[in-house]
Structure formats: structure tokens, C-alpha cells
């Protein structure tokens, strides 16, 4: 009886301490969100996706039912995609070209000539659309990664009872520049019986400086800036009979590296009530998103 009396007093005290607090959220400011990339050594095109930010209380769909950004049959209504914008590329403050959008596709594209890619020039991407503040982002031209050698050794590694193929890559890193290298192993079916689309195989490395990302294995040059670096890459035995297998080596640049890193941390913290909020990296002025160049070299392994 005494315990029941104490519980009633505690419940009464708790209910008396409750207070409803109404919080007025600041008004939502519509902003453009830009994702733009070009890759030297990969079709020499610049691609840009343009959308808008949404309020925390907005029920707008973030995409059109998961369709590809290149799909031209899905309407924009009720999504965050912005298809009535003007997207322009400037070189040394002079208009180089206006990106095109084809038949309502959710992507803006432009062709780049090799002569346009000048590492000493200043490049800027500008975007504007009705009812939004204009945005801009500086884009760096990144030199192709200097790869001195690629050596493929079938079943060259045995670890914990598992046999792996070994790929050894030697990078000649330029001095005085922060570089972030990404390695991807691409499988392309030789005929339709093995599928119609390429996919990427998982890579591992015993190198303590290697970072694992949803997009590939990344190696920053902070411990070998200006010198030669050899890295071992492990993968499950390659099916070189049914697939064309290529090792793709990217020079990402710092902007893409920081964006990808923040995105990985965001997904790691998702649904974790004890994790601190993760702010996605952005280099877009007056908006949000990422705009950057990168460069790529491809090495066939069969």
C-alpha cells in the first residue's frame, strides 16, 4: 500500500511538470541543389543534375519512383527535380558553353574538347532557375593519374584459407598537390547470356592507409606525396573467360573525396540515435551540392 501511494505521488508530480512547447520553425528558403561532374578520360562530357532543397515538413517525393535520371518518360511534377534551369560553364570568366537538357531528361550535359581542359585555367559552373537564387561552383581540372605499372597475379594471395587474385598498382604521385586515388574493378559481360550491364567487384587491400567507400577503394597521398607508392589490391578470382575485366584508377580531387566521405558517414549514422548529425559536404555557393572534375585511366586485366 505504501509503494502504491508513492507511485501515485510520483505520477502526480510528473504530470504537473509537463509543459507543451510550441516551436516556430524559420521559413523555408528554396535553394538549388547541384551535382555536376566531368571525368577526363571518360567521354569528355560534363553531366549535371539539378534539384531543390525541401523543408523538413515537406512531403515532396525526392525522386520519381526510383527511375534513372536519364528516363524521359517520367513526369517531374511532385519531385525535387528542376528542368527549367540555365546551366552554363565558364572558363576564365568567359562563357564556354551552355549545357543542354534533352526532351525533359533530368540531366544537363555538355561536350568538352581536350583543348578546353586547361589545368591552369579557372572553371566555374553557374545555374539559375525561376524562383531560386542563382548558384555557382568552381571546378578543378585534375591531371590523369600517373600509373607506372599494373601487375595481375592470379591466385597470388592466400589469407585465412581464402585464395584471392592479386593486383599490384604503382602510383607516381606529383609533389605539392593533394591527390585522392580511387580503384574500381569493372566487370563487363562478353555476351548477353551473362547480362547486359557492367558491374563492379569488391576490392580489398592490406594497406593501412586504404579507405573503403560505397564507391570504391580510396587511397589518399598524405603519406607518400611526391613519391612512388605501390598498393596491393585483393579480389576474388576473376572470371576473365565470360567478362572483360578492367581496373579503373581515378584521381578524384579533394572536393569529391570530402563529399563521398561525408556521405558515407551520413549513411553510417542513419537510424543511430546516439550518432551526431552529419553535414554533407558542399562546394556550391548560395546553394547545396557538389561540382568537381576528376580523371580516369583504364587498365584491361585480360
N, C-alpha and C positions, 0 to 999 in steps of 0.2 A: 504493500500500500504506500509505503514511504517512497519507493522508487517511482511509482506511478505519479505521485504528487510532484516529485522533482521533474519528471519528464513533461508534465503539463505546464509547470512554471517556465521551463526552458523553451517549450514551443511557443508560449505566450510572449516571452521575451524576444524570440527570433522574429515572430510576425510583427511585433511592434517596431523592429529595427529595419524592416523592409521599406524601401523607397523607390518609386518608379522615376527614372531619369530619362527625359527625352533629349536626344542629341540631334541638333540640326546639322546635317551634312552640308558642306560647302557645295555650291552649284557646280555641276559637271561642265568642264571646258573641253569641247570637242577638239581633238588633235589628230593629225595624220600619223599613221604608223607605217614606216618604210622598211622593207627588207630588199636590199639590192646587192648583187654580186656580179663580178665577172672573173673569169679564170683564164689567164694567159696559158696557151697550150691546150685549150678546150673550146674549139669552135669560135673563139674570139668574139663572144657575144656578151652583152650586159643584159641581165634579167632583173626586173624589179617588180615586187608585189607591193600593193598599196592598200591600206585599210584605215580604219579609225579606231581610237580607243573607246571604251564603253564605261559607263558608270557601274559601280558595284551593285546597284539596284536595277540595272538594265537587264531585260530578258532577251536581248537580241542574240540570235544564233551567231556563233563565232565563225561558222563555215556553212556551206551548203551541203549538208548530209555527207560530208567526208569526200566529196568529189575532188578530182585533181584541179589545181589552179588553171590548167590548160583547157578544161572542159568548157565548151562553148554552148552547151545546151541547157545549162542550169541557170535560172534567173538569179539576179543579185538581191532582189527585194527581201528585206528582213535579215540581211547579213552585214558584216562589217566591211565587206569589200567596196572599194571606191574605184569606179571605172570611168569617171568623167574628169580625170585629172590631166594636167600637163606636166610631163616629166622630162627634164632637159639635162643634158650632160655638158659641162663647161670645161674647157682646157685653158688654163692661164687667163681666166675670167672672160674668155670668148666662147660663144655658143658653138659647140662641136656638132651636136645633133639633138633632135627631139625624138624620144623613144616612142614607138608605135604600140597601139593595142589593137588586136585584130578581132573584129566581129564580137566584141563583148567578152573576150577571154580575160581572165582575171590576172593577166600578167602583161607588163610593158617590156618590150625588147628593143635592142639596138645592135647594129653590126659595128664591129670595131676593126679597123685596119691595123696591121702591125706597125705601120708608120705613126699611128695615133698613140701608141703606147710608149711614152717617153718618161722614164723614171725621174727625170729632172723637172718635169712639168708639174703643175698643180691642177688637180682634177676635183670638180665639185658636181654633185648631183642635186638638182633643185626640183621640188614638186609643189604644185599648187592645185587647189580644187575649190569650187564654190563652197562657202560657209565654213572654211577652215583657214587658219593661219598658214602661210607658206612655210615650208621646211627646207633644210639643206643638209648636206653631209659631205665632208672631204673624203676622197677615196685615194688610197695609195696604189702605185704601180709596183708590184713585187717581182723581183728577178726570179727566173726559174731556179729551182733548187739544183745545186751542183752535186751530182751523184757520181763519184769516181768509179764505183763498181757495184754490181748486184750479183751475188753468188747464190745459186739454188742447190741445196744438198738434200735429195730425197731421203727420208727417214734418218736425218742427220742428228736427231736428238732423242734421247730416251730419259724420261723423267717419271719417277713414281710408277713405273711399269707401263707408261703410255709412250708410244712412239710418235714423234712429230717430224714433219718436214721442217728443214731449216732454211731460212732466207737471211743472208747477211748483206746489209746495205752499208756503204761507206759514204758519209756526207762530208763535203769540203765546205765548211761554214765560213762566210765572209766576216771579217772583223768589224767591230764598231756598230753592228746592226742587230737588233733583237729579232731572232727568227724562231718560228714555231713550225715544226715539220709534222705532217700527218701522213700515216701509212695506211693504205687500204688495199685489201686483196679482193679483186673483182673476178667473178665467175660469169662468163658469157656462154650460153649453150651453143654448141656447134650445129645442132639441128633442132627442129621443133619438138621432137619426141622427148627432149629434156627441158622443155619450157621455151617461152618466147622472150623472157625478160632476164637481164643480168641480175645478179645479187652479190652481196659482199660477205666474205667469210671472216670469222673472228680471228684476230691475231693476238698473240701473247708475246711478252718479252721478259727476260730475266733482268733487264736493265732497271736499276732502282729509280732512274730519272724518268722512266716512261710513264705516261698518264693514260688511263683508259677513259674513253668517251663513247657516247652513243653513236658517234660518227666515225670513230677510228682510233688508232693508237697514236698518241701525240708525244713528241719529244721537243722540249724547249732547249735552246742552245746556251742557257745561262752557265753551264759548267764546261762548255767547250767552244765558247765564242772565239772565232778567228782561227780555229784549228780543225783537224780532221777527226771525225767521230765514226766509229764502227758500231753498229747495233745489230743484235741477233733478234730475228722475228721467228716465232714458232707458230705453226699451224697444223691442223690435222692433215693427213696425207692428201695431196692434191689429186683431183680427178682430171688429169690432163688429156685423157682419151675422149671424154664426152664434152669437155668445156675448154674454151680458151681462157687461160688464167693469166691475169696481169697484176703486177704490183704498181699501184699508183702512189707517187710521192708528191705531196703538196707542200708549198711554202705558204702557210696560212696568213701570216701577218698578225700583229698584236690585237687588232680590233676583233677579228673573227675568233681568235683564241679566247679573249675575255668574254665575248658573247656566249660561245659554246660552253665555257666553264661555268658561267652564271646560270645557264640553262640546265646543265647537269645538276648543279647544287639545288636549283629550284625543284626539280623532279625528285631529288633525294629527300628534300624536306617536305614534300607533299604528303598530306594526311598524317604528319607527325606533330602532335600537339605541343611537343617540347622543343621543336626546332625554331630558330629565329627566322623572321621573314627574309626572303632572298630578293634583292632588287636586280632585275635583269639588266645587264649592261647595255647601254645605248650610246651611239656617237652621232645621233641625229639632232640637229639644232632646231629648237622650237617644236619638237615632236618626240616620237619614240621610234626605236628600231635600230637596225644595223645596216651600214653600207660599207662595202670593202671590196678590194680586189684580192686575188690570190693567184698562184701559178702552179702548174702541174706538169709532171713528166710521167710517162707510162713505160713500164718495162715488162715485155712479154716473158713468161716463165716456161712456155712450151712452144 
